[in-house]
Amino acid sequence: MAGAAAEQRRLATVVESWLGRPVLIVGDAMLDEWRFADSDRLCREAPAPVLTLRRRISAAGGAANTAVNVAALGGRAVLVAPVGADVAGDELHDCLDRAGVWDRTVNQPGRPTPVKRRMLAGNQILLREDSGDPDDALDPEGVSRLLTALACATEELRAAAGGEAPTLVVCDYGLGALPAPVRAWLVEQRERYATVALDAHDLADWRGLAPTVVTPSFAEATRLLARAGGTTRPTSGTDLHLEHPDIDPADGPSEMTAGAAPGGVRADDAADRTTDRPGPVGEPIRGEGRVALTGDGLSVTGTGVTVNTRAGEGVDRAVLAESRLAELRAHTGADVVAVTLDTEGAVVGGADGAPRRSHSTPVPASHAVGAGDAYLAAMTLALAADAPLPTAAQLAQLAATITVSDTGTCVCRREDLLTALDQPTGTTDRSALVGTDELDAIVAEYREAGRSVVFTNGCFDVLHRGHVRYLEQARALGDLLIVAVNSDGSVRRLKGPDRPVNPVEDRGALLAALACVDHVVVFEEDSPAALIEAVRPDVYVKGGDYPPELVPEAPLVRRLGGQVRTLGYVPDRSTSAIIERIRTHSQDPAPRETDRAPDESLRTRTQAS
């Protein structure tokens, strides 16, 4: 146990050491949009579900999410990327501002911001709509402006870091943000950056960059090997073949099935080897789009490939990746290669030639969107802080793993990473009682982490059992419960001159002491509309037995993309009823059995408390 604690402290020291480290991120920025809907019937026109939109969340995606993760982990992140002059671009700017990323994106009129829109019902992704065409190339003026932004951002970071060379992260996802002139500039300017990380769908486009680390997916790594023309080594096992679609998807792993190699035999025909047909011979023939893989799972030729688990008992993606790390380092010129294996973790190799395997917990695909960005950000920061490769690999895998607990675009915060290492976060916990300015920052942090915000308001003059039950039910509707409390003046205007019974300082302190309440904020107005506009809650809760449609704030909440819920109070538990009973009791001069003075021991305990 002592050894484990020491190891966690060592890892936490690295996390602390990268605080404020300057990082320039360049590449394909996009907007992730999540639409959460309910569905309880099929439409009449087709066997398709009828969806009722309940809430909508926007998050930074692609290179922008990598920048958000760098900032959330404690680095000083600057993003340079082309962004369209459109609504999606405006939302992306807002996401970057909330995350504390230095937004140095370049406006590109006429070129839309790439967007990935996901529609979900019951946390199941039903469809994804992508907009933004990779063929929308940057015009010469756009390229020139992008290069100027890169040069300026590099010097800006260097100046902010006291002359220290910044770190560079390149995110090339084939959406046109990094045309040949930009790639050439980055290769030429390589010496201006101390550490360079590369995440690219097509690694062959980046020859000459000499990155510190590359983080290809398994599909991207094997595609590079195939295009590099690696030869198939003879083995005594059965030659296997993997079918590959004609077009690789723009993101995510390719899908393949086991089949016959070009001119060869099927794997399940291994028992019948009487034919004289040749086995796999290098590149696939024209029009077949196939890749040959030897039975030992260690050699591959052809174009883009991932391995299907049907392709033989001995074929394992981790084994294949480990066996080719040296070749991947040679083909990319990278010091470190980290081949990510989706929910199976990663395989990492450096100059010492020793592969390092890390593991992850399988999760639904909707939970893992952007986990690779968290991995890339943590790996880059750790290497930039001169952490040993095994340490960098551990922290990168941990950052990716702890972000996949819920649906949404993954962001790993420095506090989350330190908490996972059982270390103090190094910052004092925020008081539950907050001001409106501080509340904005708190909500922004939760938004970045993809967590939902519940909001309610009221006078809460005399806190009672009904309030507590109501607030507990409200807290169960999301990840963060914010309670807005009417000021004393607001209560007097709403309830009369004899209210409140308790001043707002006492009311707020009692609410803040409840475990189900995360934050309490006081508002002076009679309506919480301004706070609702600022918080933009995912769920707005009111107490009462009336339907949500009668809640005055309902139209505003729905316009902002939230939903409205009403929760009934505990019967005969209300502030007015309690005050009335107190008044009645104080006016009754006749002593009752229950009015006897408490014994001295009870009086002493009461005074002490």
LINHU-V959171 format. One record per residue. N is the residue number from 1. SS is DSSP state (a for helix, b for strand, c for the rest). Layout:
BEGIN
n:N ss:SS
n:N ss:SS
END
This chain:
BEGIN
n:1 ss:c
n:2 ss:a
n:3 ss:a
n:4 ss:a
n:5 ss:a
n:6 ss:a
n:7 ss:a
n:8 ss:a
n:9 ss:a
n:10 ss:a
n:11 ss:a
n:12 ss:a
n:13 ss:a
n:14 ss:a
n:15 ss:a
n:16 ss:a
n:17 ss:a
n:18 ss:c
n:19 ss:c
n:20 ss:c
n:21 ss:c
n:22 ss:b
n:23 ss:b
n:24 ss:b
n:25 ss:b
n:26 ss:b
n:27 ss:b
n:28 ss:c
n:29 ss:b
n:30 ss:b
n:31 ss:b
n:32 ss:b
n:33 ss:b
n:34 ss:b
n:35 ss:b
n:36 ss:b
n:37 ss:b
n:38 ss:b
n:39 ss:c
n:40 ss:c
n:41 ss:c
n:42 ss:b
n:43 ss:c
n:44 ss:c
n:45 ss:c
n:46 ss:c
n:47 ss:c
n:48 ss:c
n:49 ss:b
n:50 ss:c
n:51 ss:c
n:52 ss:b
n:53 ss:b
n:54 ss:b
n:55 ss:b
n:56 ss:b
n:57 ss:b
n:58 ss:b
n:59 ss:b
n:60 ss:b
n:61 ss:b
n:62 ss:b
n:63 ss:a
n:64 ss:a
n:65 ss:a
n:66 ss:a
n:67 ss:a
n:68 ss:a
n:69 ss:a
n:70 ss:a
n:71 ss:a
n:72 ss:a
n:73 ss:c
n:74 ss:c
n:75 ss:c
n:76 ss:b
n:77 ss:b
n:78 ss:b
n:79 ss:b
n:80 ss:b
n:81 ss:c
n:82 ss:b
n:83 ss:b
n:84 ss:b
n:85 ss:c
n:86 ss:c
n:87 ss:a
n:88 ss:a
n:89 ss:a
n:90 ss:a
n:91 ss:a
n:92 ss:a
n:93 ss:a
n:94 ss:a
n:95 ss:a
n:96 ss:a
n:97 ss:a
n:98 ss:a
n:99 ss:a
n:100 ss:c
n:101 ss:c
n:102 ss:b
n:103 ss:b
n:104 ss:c
n:105 ss:c
n:106 ss:b
n:107 ss:b
n:108 ss:b
n:109 ss:c
n:110 ss:c
n:111 ss:c
n:112 ss:c
n:113 ss:c
n:114 ss:b
n:115 ss:b
n:116 ss:b
n:117 ss:b
n:118 ss:b
n:119 ss:b
n:120 ss:b
n:121 ss:b
n:122 ss:c
n:123 ss:c
n:124 ss:b
n:125 ss:b
n:126 ss:b
n:127 ss:b
n:128 ss:b
n:129 ss:b
n:130 ss:b
n:131 ss:b
n:132 ss:c
n:133 ss:c
n:134 ss:c
n:135 ss:c
n:136 ss:c
n:137 ss:c
n:138 ss:c
n:139 ss:c
n:140 ss:a
n:141 ss:a
n:142 ss:a
n:143 ss:a
n:144 ss:a
n:145 ss:a
n:146 ss:a
n:147 ss:a
n:148 ss:a
n:149 ss:a
n:150 ss:a
n:151 ss:a
n:152 ss:a
n:153 ss:a
n:154 ss:a
n:155 ss:a
n:156 ss:a
n:157 ss:a
n:158 ss:a
n:159 ss:a
n:160 ss:a
n:161 ss:c
n:162 ss:c
n:163 ss:c
n:164 ss:c
n:165 ss:c
n:166 ss:c
n:167 ss:b
n:168 ss:b
n:169 ss:b
n:170 ss:b
n:171 ss:b
n:172 ss:b
n:173 ss:c
n:174 ss:c
n:175 ss:c
n:176 ss:c
n:177 ss:c
n:178 ss:c
n:179 ss:c
n:180 ss:a
n:181 ss:a
n:182 ss:a
n:183 ss:a
n:184 ss:a
n:185 ss:a
n:186 ss:a
n:187 ss:a
n:188 ss:a
n:189 ss:c
n:190 ss:a
n:191 ss:a
n:192 ss:a
n:193 ss:c
n:194 ss:c
n:195 ss:b
n:196 ss:b
n:197 ss:b
n:198 ss:b
n:199 ss:b
n:200 ss:b
n:201 ss:c
n:202 ss:c
n:203 ss:a
n:204 ss:a
n:205 ss:a
n:206 ss:a
n:207 ss:c
n:208 ss:c
n:209 ss:c
n:210 ss:c
n:211 ss:c
n:212 ss:c
n:213 ss:b
n:214 ss:b
n:215 ss:c
n:216 ss:c
n:217 ss:b
n:218 ss:a
n:219 ss:a
n:220 ss:a
n:221 ss:a
n:222 ss:a
n:223 ss:a
n:224 ss:a
n:225 ss:a
n:226 ss:a
n:227 ss:a
n:228 ss:c
n:229 ss:c
n:230 ss:c
n:231 ss:c
n:232 ss:c
n:233 ss:c
n:234 ss:c
n:235 ss:c
n:236 ss:c
n:237 ss:c
n:238 ss:c
n:239 ss:c
n:240 ss:b
n:241 ss:b
n:242 ss:b
n:243 ss:b
n:244 ss:b
n:245 ss:c
n:246 ss:c
n:247 ss:c
n:248 ss:c
n:249 ss:c
n:250 ss:c
n:251 ss:c
n:252 ss:c
n:253 ss:c
n:254 ss:c
n:255 ss:c
n:256 ss:b
n:257 ss:b
n:258 ss:b
n:259 ss:b
n:260 ss:c
n:261 ss:c
n:262 ss:c
n:263 ss:c
n:264 ss:c
n:265 ss:c
n:266 ss:c
n:267 ss:a
n:268 ss:a
n:269 ss:a
n:270 ss:c
n:271 ss:c
n:272 ss:c
n:273 ss:c
n:274 ss:c
n:275 ss:c
n:276 ss:c
n:277 ss:c
n:278 ss:c
n:279 ss:c
n:280 ss:c
n:281 ss:c
n:282 ss:c
n:283 ss:c
n:284 ss:c
n:285 ss:c
n:286 ss:c
n:287 ss:c
n:288 ss:c
n:289 ss:c
n:290 ss:b
n:291 ss:b
n:292 ss:b
n:293 ss:b
n:294 ss:c
n:295 ss:c
n:296 ss:c
n:297 ss:c
n:298 ss:c
n:299 ss:c
n:300 ss:b
n:301 ss:b
n:302 ss:b
n:303 ss:c
n:304 ss:c
n:305 ss:c
n:306 ss:c
n:307 ss:c
n:308 ss:c
n:309 ss:c
n:310 ss:c
n:311 ss:c
n:312 ss:c
n:313 ss:c
n:314 ss:c
n:315 ss:c
n:316 ss:c
n:317 ss:a
n:318 ss:a
n:319 ss:a
n:320 ss:a
n:321 ss:a
n:322 ss:a
n:323 ss:a
n:324 ss:c
n:325 ss:a
n:326 ss:a
n:327 ss:a
n:328 ss:a
n:329 ss:a
n:330 ss:a
n:331 ss:a
n:332 ss:a
n:333 ss:c
n:334 ss:c
n:335 ss:c
n:336 ss:b
n:337 ss:b
n:338 ss:b
n:339 ss:b
n:340 ss:b
n:341 ss:c
n:342 ss:a
n:343 ss:a
n:344 ss:a
n:345 ss:c
n:346 ss:b
n:347 ss:b
n:348 ss:b
n:349 ss:b
n:350 ss:c
n:351 ss:c
n:352 ss:c
n:353 ss:c
n:354 ss:c
n:355 ss:c
n:356 ss:b
n:357 ss:b
n:358 ss:b
n:359 ss:c
n:360 ss:c
n:361 ss:c
n:362 ss:c
n:363 ss:c
n:364 ss:c
n:365 ss:a
n:366 ss:a
n:367 ss:a
n:368 ss:c
n:369 ss:c
n:370 ss:c
n:371 ss:a
n:372 ss:a
n:373 ss:a
n:374 ss:a
n:375 ss:a
n:376 ss:a
n:377 ss:a
n:378 ss:a
n:379 ss:a
n:380 ss:a
n:381 ss:a
n:382 ss:a
n:383 ss:a
n:384 ss:a
n:385 ss:c
n:386 ss:c
n:387 ss:c
n:388 ss:c
n:389 ss:a
n:390 ss:a
n:391 ss:a
n:392 ss:a
n:393 ss:a
n:394 ss:a
n:395 ss:a
n:396 ss:a
n:397 ss:a
n:398 ss:a
n:399 ss:a
n:400 ss:a
n:401 ss:a
n:402 ss:c
n:403 ss:c
n:404 ss:c
n:405 ss:c
n:406 ss:c
n:407 ss:c
n:408 ss:c
n:409 ss:c
n:410 ss:c
n:411 ss:c
n:412 ss:c
n:413 ss:c
n:414 ss:a
n:415 ss:a
n:416 ss:a
n:417 ss:a
n:418 ss:a
n:419 ss:a
n:420 ss:a
n:421 ss:c
n:422 ss:c
n:423 ss:c
n:424 ss:c
n:425 ss:c
n:426 ss:c
n:427 ss:c
n:428 ss:c
n:429 ss:c
n:430 ss:c
n:431 ss:c
n:432 ss:c
n:433 ss:b
n:434 ss:c
n:435 ss:c
n:436 ss:a
n:437 ss:a
n:438 ss:a
n:439 ss:a
n:440 ss:a
n:441 ss:a
n:442 ss:a
n:443 ss:a
n:444 ss:a
n:445 ss:a
n:446 ss:a
n:447 ss:a
n:448 ss:a
n:449 ss:c
n:450 ss:c
n:451 ss:c
n:452 ss:c
n:453 ss:b
n:454 ss:b
n:455 ss:b
n:456 ss:b
n:457 ss:b
n:458 ss:b
n:459 ss:c
n:460 ss:c
n:461 ss:c
n:462 ss:c
n:463 ss:c
n:464 ss:c
n:465 ss:a
n:466 ss:a
n:467 ss:a
n:468 ss:a
n:469 ss:a
n:470 ss:a
n:471 ss:a
n:472 ss:a
n:473 ss:a
n:474 ss:a
n:475 ss:a
n:476 ss:c
n:477 ss:c
n:478 ss:c
n:479 ss:c
n:480 ss:b
n:481 ss:b
n:482 ss:b
n:483 ss:b
n:484 ss:b
n:485 ss:b
n:486 ss:b
n:487 ss:c
n:488 ss:a
n:489 ss:a
n:490 ss:a
n:491 ss:a
n:492 ss:a
n:493 ss:a
n:494 ss:a
n:495 ss:a
n:496 ss:c
n:497 ss:c
n:498 ss:c
n:499 ss:c
n:500 ss:c
n:501 ss:c
n:502 ss:c
n:503 ss:c
n:504 ss:a
n:505 ss:a
n:506 ss:a
n:507 ss:a
n:508 ss:a
n:509 ss:a
n:510 ss:a
n:511 ss:a
n:512 ss:a
n:513 ss:c
n:514 ss:c
n:515 ss:c
n:516 ss:c
n:517 ss:c
n:518 ss:c
n:519 ss:b
n:520 ss:b
n:521 ss:b
n:522 ss:b
n:523 ss:b
n:524 ss:c
n:525 ss:c
n:526 ss:c
n:527 ss:c
n:528 ss:c
n:529 ss:a
n:530 ss:a
n:531 ss:a
n:532 ss:a
n:533 ss:a
n:534 ss:a
n:535 ss:a
n:536 ss:c
n:537 ss:c
n:538 ss:c
n:539 ss:b
n:540 ss:b
n:541 ss:b
n:542 ss:b
n:543 ss:b
n:544 ss:c
n:545 ss:c
n:546 ss:c
n:547 ss:c
n:548 ss:a
n:549 ss:a
n:550 ss:a
n:551 ss:c
n:552 ss:c
n:553 ss:c
n:554 ss:a
n:555 ss:a
n:556 ss:a
n:557 ss:a
n:558 ss:a
n:559 ss:a
n:560 ss:c
n:561 ss:c
n:562 ss:c
n:563 ss:b
n:564 ss:b
n:565 ss:b
n:566 ss:b
n:567 ss:b
n:568 ss:c
n:569 ss:c
n:570 ss:c
n:571 ss:c
n:572 ss:c
n:573 ss:c
n:574 ss:c
n:575 ss:a
n:576 ss:a
n:577 ss:a
n:578 ss:a
n:579 ss:a
n:580 ss:a
n:581 ss:a
n:582 ss:a
n:583 ss:a
n:584 ss:a
n:585 ss:a
n:586 ss:a
n:587 ss:a
n:588 ss:c
n:589 ss:c
n:590 ss:c
n:591 ss:c
n:592 ss:c
n:593 ss:a
n:594 ss:a
n:595 ss:a
n:596 ss:c
n:597 ss:c
n:598 ss:c
n:599 ss:c
n:600 ss:a
n:601 ss:a
n:602 ss:a
n:603 ss:a
n:604 ss:a
n:605 ss:a
n:606 ss:a
n:607 ss:a
n:608 ss:a
n:609 ss:c
END
